[in-house]
């Protein structure tokens, strides 16, 4: 799952703005410091590449699918959704980890108690 612009309100964002949570799992948000034009270009490239993955899959084109997946990866890296991390304070990356196994566990548990946690 990718998050390239605004996080839907159904998915809570960690207090530091680095992740959003879906089904108890953290997903890294894109770099908020990207130039808006760069972000727009990368999001377009990501969406195009995802469509290419789907088209290649429908045509049983494994080589095309692999190429399209590499384009997805390239766009996600550009957006900061994949390594390296976009923050500079030395904090580790918890992307794709269960929130309950991270330092965000207490925050997420508090959300769960108020009904604000993701479905």
Backbone bond lengths (Angstrom), bond angles and torsions (degrees), N, CA, C in turn:
res aa  C-N    CA-C-N  psi(-1)  N-CA   C-N-CA  omega(-1)  CA-C   N-CA-C  phi
1 X - - - 1.458 - - 1.516 108.19 -
2 X 1.255 113.53 140.20 1.440 119.01 -179.01 1.500 110.69 -117.48
3 X 1.348 113.79 149.97 1.460 119.04 174.69 1.505 106.70 -131.49
4 X 1.320 116.41 106.94 1.453 119.29 -172.62 1.510 114.09 -113.49
5 X 1.299 118.96 -10.36 1.455 120.05 177.42 1.516 108.85 -135.87
6 X 1.314 117.84 -119.62 1.449 120.38 -178.96 1.520 110.27 -85.71
7 X 1.327 116.21 141.04 1.450 120.84 179.07 1.520 109.17 -77.13
8 X 1.337 117.12 128.59 1.460 118.58 176.04 1.522 109.75 -58.41
9 X 1.319 116.41 142.74 1.463 119.82 -175.63 1.518 112.49 -61.02
10 X 1.334 118.03 -19.77 1.460 120.79 178.77 1.527 111.46 -68.90
11 X 1.323 117.24 -16.40 1.453 121.17 -177.41 1.526 109.75 -115.64
12 X 1.311 117.08 112.54 1.470 118.92 -178.12 1.528 112.01 -67.84
13 X 1.314 114.51 146.86 1.450 122.74 177.51 1.526 108.55 -104.67
14 X 1.326 115.95 136.67 1.461 119.96 179.77 1.530 109.72 -60.19
15 X 1.320 116.69 153.33 1.472 119.91 -177.43 1.537 114.39 -56.12
16 X 1.329 117.20 -28.59 1.464 119.62 179.84 1.526 113.00 -87.39
17 X 1.346 117.50 -1.12 1.452 121.70 176.91 1.509 115.21 73.22
18 X 1.323 117.64 17.99 1.462 120.40 -178.00 1.523 113.82 -91.85
19 X 1.321 116.56 -27.22 1.460 120.33 -174.51 1.519 111.16 -138.58
20 X 1.338 115.14 159.79 1.448 121.18 164.78 1.522 105.62 -121.63
21 X 1.326 116.59 161.73 1.456 120.86 -173.12 1.522 109.92 -118.44
22 X 1.336 115.15 129.76 1.453 122.51 174.44 1.523 107.63 -130.18
23 X 1.338 115.44 123.72 1.469 121.38 178.76 1.522 111.89 50.19
24 X 1.336 115.76 42.23 1.457 120.92 175.77 1.514 115.55 77.97
25 X 1.325 117.83 8.69 1.458 121.57 -178.60 1.525 110.21 -117.61
26 X 1.332 115.82 139.54 1.462 122.07 178.19 1.528 110.43 -82.63
27 X 1.334 115.17 137.54 1.460 122.01 175.47 1.521 107.57 -129.85
28 X 1.326 116.64 127.16 1.459 120.52 -175.14 1.526 111.18 -68.67
29 X 1.319 115.13 134.14 1.465 121.93 174.19 1.523 109.50 -79.69
30 X 1.305 115.55 160.54 1.459 119.44 176.98 1.529 109.83 -71.77
31 X 1.297 114.63 162.55 1.465 122.39 -177.77 1.529 110.05 -65.61
32 X 1.331 117.69 116.19 1.462 119.91 -179.72 1.525 113.22 -69.59
33 X 1.317 117.37 -12.88 1.454 121.02 -178.74 1.519 114.17 -89.31
34 X 1.330 117.25 2.13 1.468 119.26 179.58 1.521 110.97 -68.37
35 X 1.304 115.56 143.40 1.455 121.17 172.91 1.531 107.27 -59.39
36 X 1.328 118.64 136.31 1.470 120.85 -178.05 1.531 114.28 -55.94
37 X 1.318 117.52 -35.03 1.467 120.46 179.38 1.525 110.83 -70.97
38 X 1.328 116.15 -38.39 1.467 120.86 176.93 1.519 109.11 -64.81
39 X 1.337 116.50 -46.43 1.463 120.97 179.00 1.528 110.56 -57.24
40 X 1.324 116.23 -47.54 1.462 120.94 -178.64 1.536 110.72 -59.28
41 X 1.307 116.69 -43.45 1.456 121.37 179.59 1.529 111.25 -64.11
42 X 1.324 116.37 -43.40 1.464 120.76 179.89 1.527 111.70 -67.46
43 X 1.314 117.88 -39.17 1.465 121.17 178.12 1.524 109.27 -64.28
44 X 1.319 116.96 -41.98 1.470 120.22 177.93 1.531 109.97 -61.94
45 X 1.321 117.04 -44.54 1.467 120.87 178.79 1.527 110.69 -62.10
46 X 1.331 116.75 -39.44 1.464 121.00 178.99 1.524 110.86 -63.85
47 X 1.317 116.97 -47.48 1.463 120.41 -179.09 1.531 110.87 -64.82
48 X 1.320 117.52 -40.80 1.468 120.99 177.03 1.529 110.34 -61.06
49 X 1.323 116.29 -45.53 1.463 120.53 -179.32 1.528 111.30 -64.36
50 X 1.321 117.83 -38.85 1.460 120.14 177.37 1.525 111.48 -63.98
51 X 1.327 116.59 -38.87 1.466 119.32 175.81 1.527 110.73 -64.12
52 X 1.345 116.44 -38.42 1.462 120.73 177.78 1.526 111.29 -63.62
53 X 1.327 117.20 -39.10 1.470 120.73 176.92 1.525 109.43 -59.49
54 X 1.320 116.41 -47.43 1.461 120.73 -179.94 1.511 112.60 -62.41
55 X 1.322 116.73 -44.42 1.469 120.79 -179.37 1.526 110.57 -64.32
56 X 1.314 116.82 -43.27 1.465 120.20 179.08 1.529 110.21 -63.57
57 X 1.322 117.12 -38.80 1.459 120.37 178.08 1.515 112.02 -64.14
58 X 1.309 116.73 -40.55 1.466 120.57 179.60 1.524 112.36 -67.11
59 X 1.342 115.83 -23.16 1.468 120.70 -179.22 1.528 112.21 -104.97
60 X 1.329 116.69 12.95 1.470 121.74 -178.88 1.525 112.58 50.80
61 X 1.326 115.96 39.87 1.457 122.81 -179.26 1.526 108.21 -100.54
62 X 1.317 116.33 87.87 1.471 120.68 -176.79 1.522 112.06 -64.86
63 X 1.313 117.49 -38.18 1.461 120.36 179.05 1.532 110.58 -65.77
64 X 1.339 116.32 -43.50 1.457 121.01 177.66 1.516 111.81 -64.31
65 X 1.338 115.62 -38.07 1.455 119.67 179.05 1.531 110.67 -65.43
66 X 1.323 116.69 -42.31 1.469 120.43 178.62 1.526 111.02 -62.51
67 X 1.326 116.65 -42.68 1.467 120.74 178.82 1.529 110.59 -63.55
68 X 1.333 116.43 -44.59 1.467 120.32 179.51 1.527 110.81 -64.08
69 X 1.310 117.00 -39.73 1.475 119.90 178.30 1.516 111.04 -63.96
70 X 1.316 117.43 -34.62 1.471 118.85 177.04 1.528 110.11 -68.00
71 X 1.337 117.33 -32.46 1.471 120.35 175.99 1.526 110.80 -69.58
72 X 1.334 116.91 -37.83 1.468 120.30 174.84 1.525 109.18 -59.43
73 X 1.325 116.06 -47.88 1.464 120.52 -179.62 1.524 111.37 -60.35
74 X 1.313 117.06 -43.49 1.470 121.24 179.44 1.536 111.25 -60.05
75 X 1.334 116.82 -44.49 1.466 120.21 179.75 1.523 110.73 -66.21
76 X 1.334 117.53 -41.96 1.457 120.33 -179.50 1.535 110.80 -64.99
77 X 1.314 116.73 -36.86 1.467 119.52 176.20 1.528 110.47 -65.12
78 X 1.315 115.88 -42.34 1.462 119.97 178.11 1.521 112.24 -61.37
79 X 1.323 115.73 -37.56 1.465 120.70 178.89 1.528 112.56 -75.24
80 X 1.325 116.84 -14.27 1.462 120.40 -178.51 1.508 113.45 89.66
81 X 1.334 117.71 11.55 1.458 121.08 -178.49 1.523 112.35 -83.99
82 X 1.303 116.52 -13.03 1.465 122.42 176.22 1.511 108.07 -129.63
83 X 1.334 115.90 166.51 1.462 120.46 -174.92 1.508 111.09 -52.29
84 X 1.303 118.29 149.98 1.460 128.45 -6.59 1.530 112.29 -75.27
85 X 1.327 115.51 159.77 1.462 119.84 -179.51 1.522 110.10 -67.91
86 X 1.324 115.82 155.53 1.464 120.36 -178.01 1.523 112.74 -93.03
87 X 1.317 118.77 -10.59 1.460 119.87 178.82 1.525 109.33 -91.11
88 X 1.327 115.51 160.27 1.469 119.82 -171.83 1.522 114.18 -121.60
89 X 1.340 117.36 15.05 1.462 118.48 -177.61 1.525 113.62 -92.51
90 X 1.329 117.57 5.97 1.455 121.63 177.33 1.518 114.59 83.47
91 X 1.332 117.68 0.85 1.470 120.40 179.65 1.527 109.71 -65.60
92 X 1.335 116.44 141.88 1.470 119.28 -179.73 1.524 111.92 -70.37
93 X 1.319 114.47 164.14 1.458 121.38 179.29 1.531 109.27 -94.69
94 X 1.321 116.42 129.33 1.464 121.82 178.08 1.524 111.08 -114.60
95 X 1.324 116.45 21.85 1.456 121.00 -178.69 1.529 110.71 -56.05
96 X 1.339 115.83 133.44 1.453 125.54 175.98 1.530 113.68 69.95
97 X 1.304 117.21 10.69 1.468 120.04 178.22 1.516 110.07 -93.16
98 X 1.319 115.34 155.38 1.462 119.39 174.54 1.512 108.34 -67.07
99 X 1.305 116.24 129.88 1.462 120.82 -175.80 1.532 110.69 -60.20
100 X 1.320 117.40 -32.54 1.469 120.30 -178.59 1.526 112.52 -64.77
101 X 1.328 117.91 -16.93 1.463 122.23 -179.70 1.531 112.27 -104.41
102 X 1.322 116.48 21.84 1.464 120.91 -177.50 1.524 109.73 -131.12
103 X 1.323 117.14 172.88 1.462 120.25 176.01 1.530 113.69 -63.86
104 X 1.329 118.16 -9.99 1.465 122.19 178.86 1.531 112.22 -86.69
105 X 1.304 117.67 0.22 1.469 121.73 -174.63 1.532 112.38 -57.55
106 X 1.304 117.76 -47.62 1.469 121.02 -178.18 1.535 110.84 -64.06
107 X 1.313 117.01 -42.86 1.464 121.57 177.20 1.524 110.12 -59.10
108 X 1.339 116.60 -46.40 1.457 120.28 -177.21 1.530 111.18 -68.87
109 X 1.296 117.06 -37.01 1.468 120.53 177.69 1.531 109.67 -61.93
110 X 1.323 116.64 -40.75 1.468 119.86 177.63 1.530 110.39 -62.57
111 X 1.320 117.17 -38.92 1.463 120.13 176.15 1.524 111.29 -63.78
112 X 1.319 115.70 -40.72 1.463 120.41 -179.96 1.522 111.00 -60.73
113 X 1.320 115.66 -37.26 1.466 119.94 -178.58 1.523 111.75 -70.54
114 X 1.329 116.90 -25.90 1.467 119.75 179.56 1.527 111.80 -97.48
115 X 1.342 116.34 -0.14 1.457 120.26 179.46 1.508 113.89 80.55
116 X 1.327 118.64 14.08 1.467 122.08 -177.85 1.523 112.89 -94.86
117 X 1.341 117.52 -4.11 1.466 119.87 -179.07 1.513 110.24 -72.22
118 X 1.328 115.13 158.41 1.472 119.60 -178.61 1.516 110.82 -67.63
119 X 1.319 115.03 155.55 1.471 120.75 179.95 1.514 112.35 -63.65
